[in-house]
Amino acid sequence: MSGSNFSKKFIFNEKIDSTYLYSLYEDDYQYIEEIFATTLAHFDEDLQAIQKAFTSNNLSELKKAIHKIKPTFGFVGLPMVQQSCMEFEDFCQKATTSNELTSEYQQIVATLAASKELIASEYNKLKEFNSN
């Protein structure tokens, strides 16, 4: 991955594990921008699948939907959010109704929403950085 034409490093938000991102993509900021763009392009659809499964009390679909979105957060340097998704997935496995998951569900949805804002903000900064 060539990013050697950049003499300066992009400074990621402190909530993003930049060391992990660099281990995946080195300093290929164009590619990182693409990863963030792809993540954002699918985010709302994936979140809606989670919300629909919860409101329809479909635990197997809820577990599937959370499982699908989980790796996304590793790709964008948010392993703690990925871990939260894994924990919620475990809760889904043990629950018999979505009502049992209400507080965990509210917490994961808030975490996902905050993560989307962070990813969008970093994406916009990356776009600007890459255009210079």
C-alpha positions as CSV (number, residue, x, y, z in Angstrom):
1,M,0.0,0.0,0.0
2,S,1.6,3.2,-1.1
3,G,1.1,6.3,0.9
4,S,4.7,7.3,0.8
5,N,3.9,10.5,-1.0
6,F,2.6,11.9,2.3
7,S,5.2,13.5,4.5
8,K,2.7,14.1,7.2
9,K,0.6,11.7,9.2
10,F,-3.2,12.0,9.5
11,I,-4.1,12.5,13.2
12,F,-7.1,10.3,14.0
13,N,-9.6,11.0,16.8
14,E,-8.3,9.6,20.1
15,K,-11.3,7.2,20.2
16,I,-9.9,5.5,17.1
17,D,-7.2,2.9,17.6
18,S,-4.8,4.5,15.0
19,T,-2.0,1.9,15.8
20,Y,-4.4,-0.8,14.8
21,L,-5.4,1.0,11.6
22,Y,-1.8,1.5,10.6
23,S,-1.2,-2.2,11.2
24,L,-4.0,-2.9,8.7
25,Y,-3.4,-0.2,6.1
26,E,0.0,1.3,6.9
27,D,-0.4,4.9,5.9
28,D,-2.6,4.4,2.8
29,Y,-5.0,7.2,3.7
30,Q,-6.8,6.9,0.3
31,Y,-7.7,3.3,1.2
32,I,-8.6,4.1,4.7
33,E,-11.0,6.8,3.3
34,E,-12.5,4.1,1.1
35,I,-13.0,1.8,4.1
36,F,-14.7,4.6,6.0
37,A,-16.9,5.5,3.0
38,T,-18.0,1.8,2.5
39,T,-18.7,1.5,6.2
40,L,-21.0,4.6,6.1
41,A,-22.7,3.4,2.9
42,H,-24.0,0.3,4.6
43,F,-24.3,1.6,8.2
44,D,-28.0,2.7,8.2
45,E,-29.2,-0.4,6.5
46,D,-27.4,-2.6,9.0
47,L,-28.6,-0.5,12.0
48,Q,-32.2,-0.7,10.6
49,A,-31.9,-4.5,10.5
50,I,-30.9,-4.5,14.2
51,Q,-33.8,-2.2,15.1
52,K,-36.4,-4.2,13.1
53,A,-35.3,-7.5,14.6
54,F,-35.5,-6.1,18.1
55,T,-38.9,-4.5,17.7
56,S,-40.3,-7.7,16.1
57,N,-38.8,-9.8,18.9
58,N,-36.8,-11.9,16.5
59,L,-33.8,-12.8,18.5
60,S,-32.2,-15.0,15.8
61,E,-32.3,-12.1,13.3
62,L,-31.1,-9.7,16.0
63,K,-28.1,-11.9,16.7
64,K,-27.5,-12.2,12.9
65,A,-27.7,-8.4,12.4
66,I,-25.4,-7.6,15.3
67,H,-23.0,-10.3,14.0
68,K,-23.0,-8.8,10.6
69,I,-22.1,-5.2,11.7
70,K,-19.6,-6.3,14.3
71,P,-16.5,-6.7,12.1
72,T,-17.1,-3.2,10.6
73,F,-15.7,-1.6,13.8
74,G,-12.4,-3.4,13.6
75,F,-11.9,-2.2,10.0
76,V,-12.3,1.4,11.2
77,G,-10.2,1.2,14.3
78,L,-13.0,0.8,16.9
79,P,-12.2,-2.5,18.5
80,M,-14.0,-1.5,21.7
81,V,-17.3,-1.1,19.8
82,Q,-16.6,-4.4,18.1
83,Q,-16.2,-5.9,21.6
84,S,-19.5,-4.3,22.7
85,C,-21.2,-5.9,19.7
86,M,-19.8,-9.3,20.6
87,E,-21.1,-8.9,24.2
88,F,-24.5,-7.9,22.9
89,E,-24.5,-10.9,20.6
90,D,-23.8,-13.1,23.6
91,F,-26.8,-11.5,25.4
92,C,-29.0,-12.3,22.4
93,Q,-27.9,-15.9,22.6
94,K,-29.0,-16.2,26.3
95,A,-32.3,-14.2,26.0
96,T,-35.7,-15.7,25.3
97,T,-37.4,-12.4,24.4
98,S,-36.2,-9.0,23.2
99,N,-37.8,-7.4,26.4
100,E,-35.0,-9.1,28.4
101,L,-32.5,-7.1,26.3
102,T,-34.1,-3.6,26.5
103,S,-31.3,-1.8,28.5
104,E,-28.5,-3.6,26.6
105,Y,-30.2,-2.9,23.3
106,Q,-30.6,0.8,24.2
107,Q,-26.9,0.9,25.1
108,I,-25.7,-0.8,21.9
109,V,-27.9,1.4,19.7
110,A,-26.5,4.5,21.4
111,T,-23.0,3.2,21.0
112,L,-23.6,2.4,17.3
113,A,-25.1,5.9,16.7
114,A,-22.1,7.6,18.4
115,S,-19.8,5.4,16.4
116,K,-21.5,6.4,13.1
117,E,-21.0,10.1,14.0
118,L,-17.3,9.5,14.7
119,I,-16.8,7.5,11.5
120,A,-18.5,10.2,9.5
121,S,-16.4,12.9,11.1
122,E,-13.2,11.1,10.5
123,Y,-14.3,10.3,6.9
124,N,-14.8,14.0,6.2
125,K,-11.4,14.8,7.7
126,L,-9.7,12.1,5.7
127,K,-11.4,13.4,2.4
128,E,-10.0,16.8,3.1
129,F,-6.6,15.4,4.1
130,N,-6.4,13.3,0.9
131,S,-7.4,16.2,-1.3
132,N,-4.4,18.3,-0.2
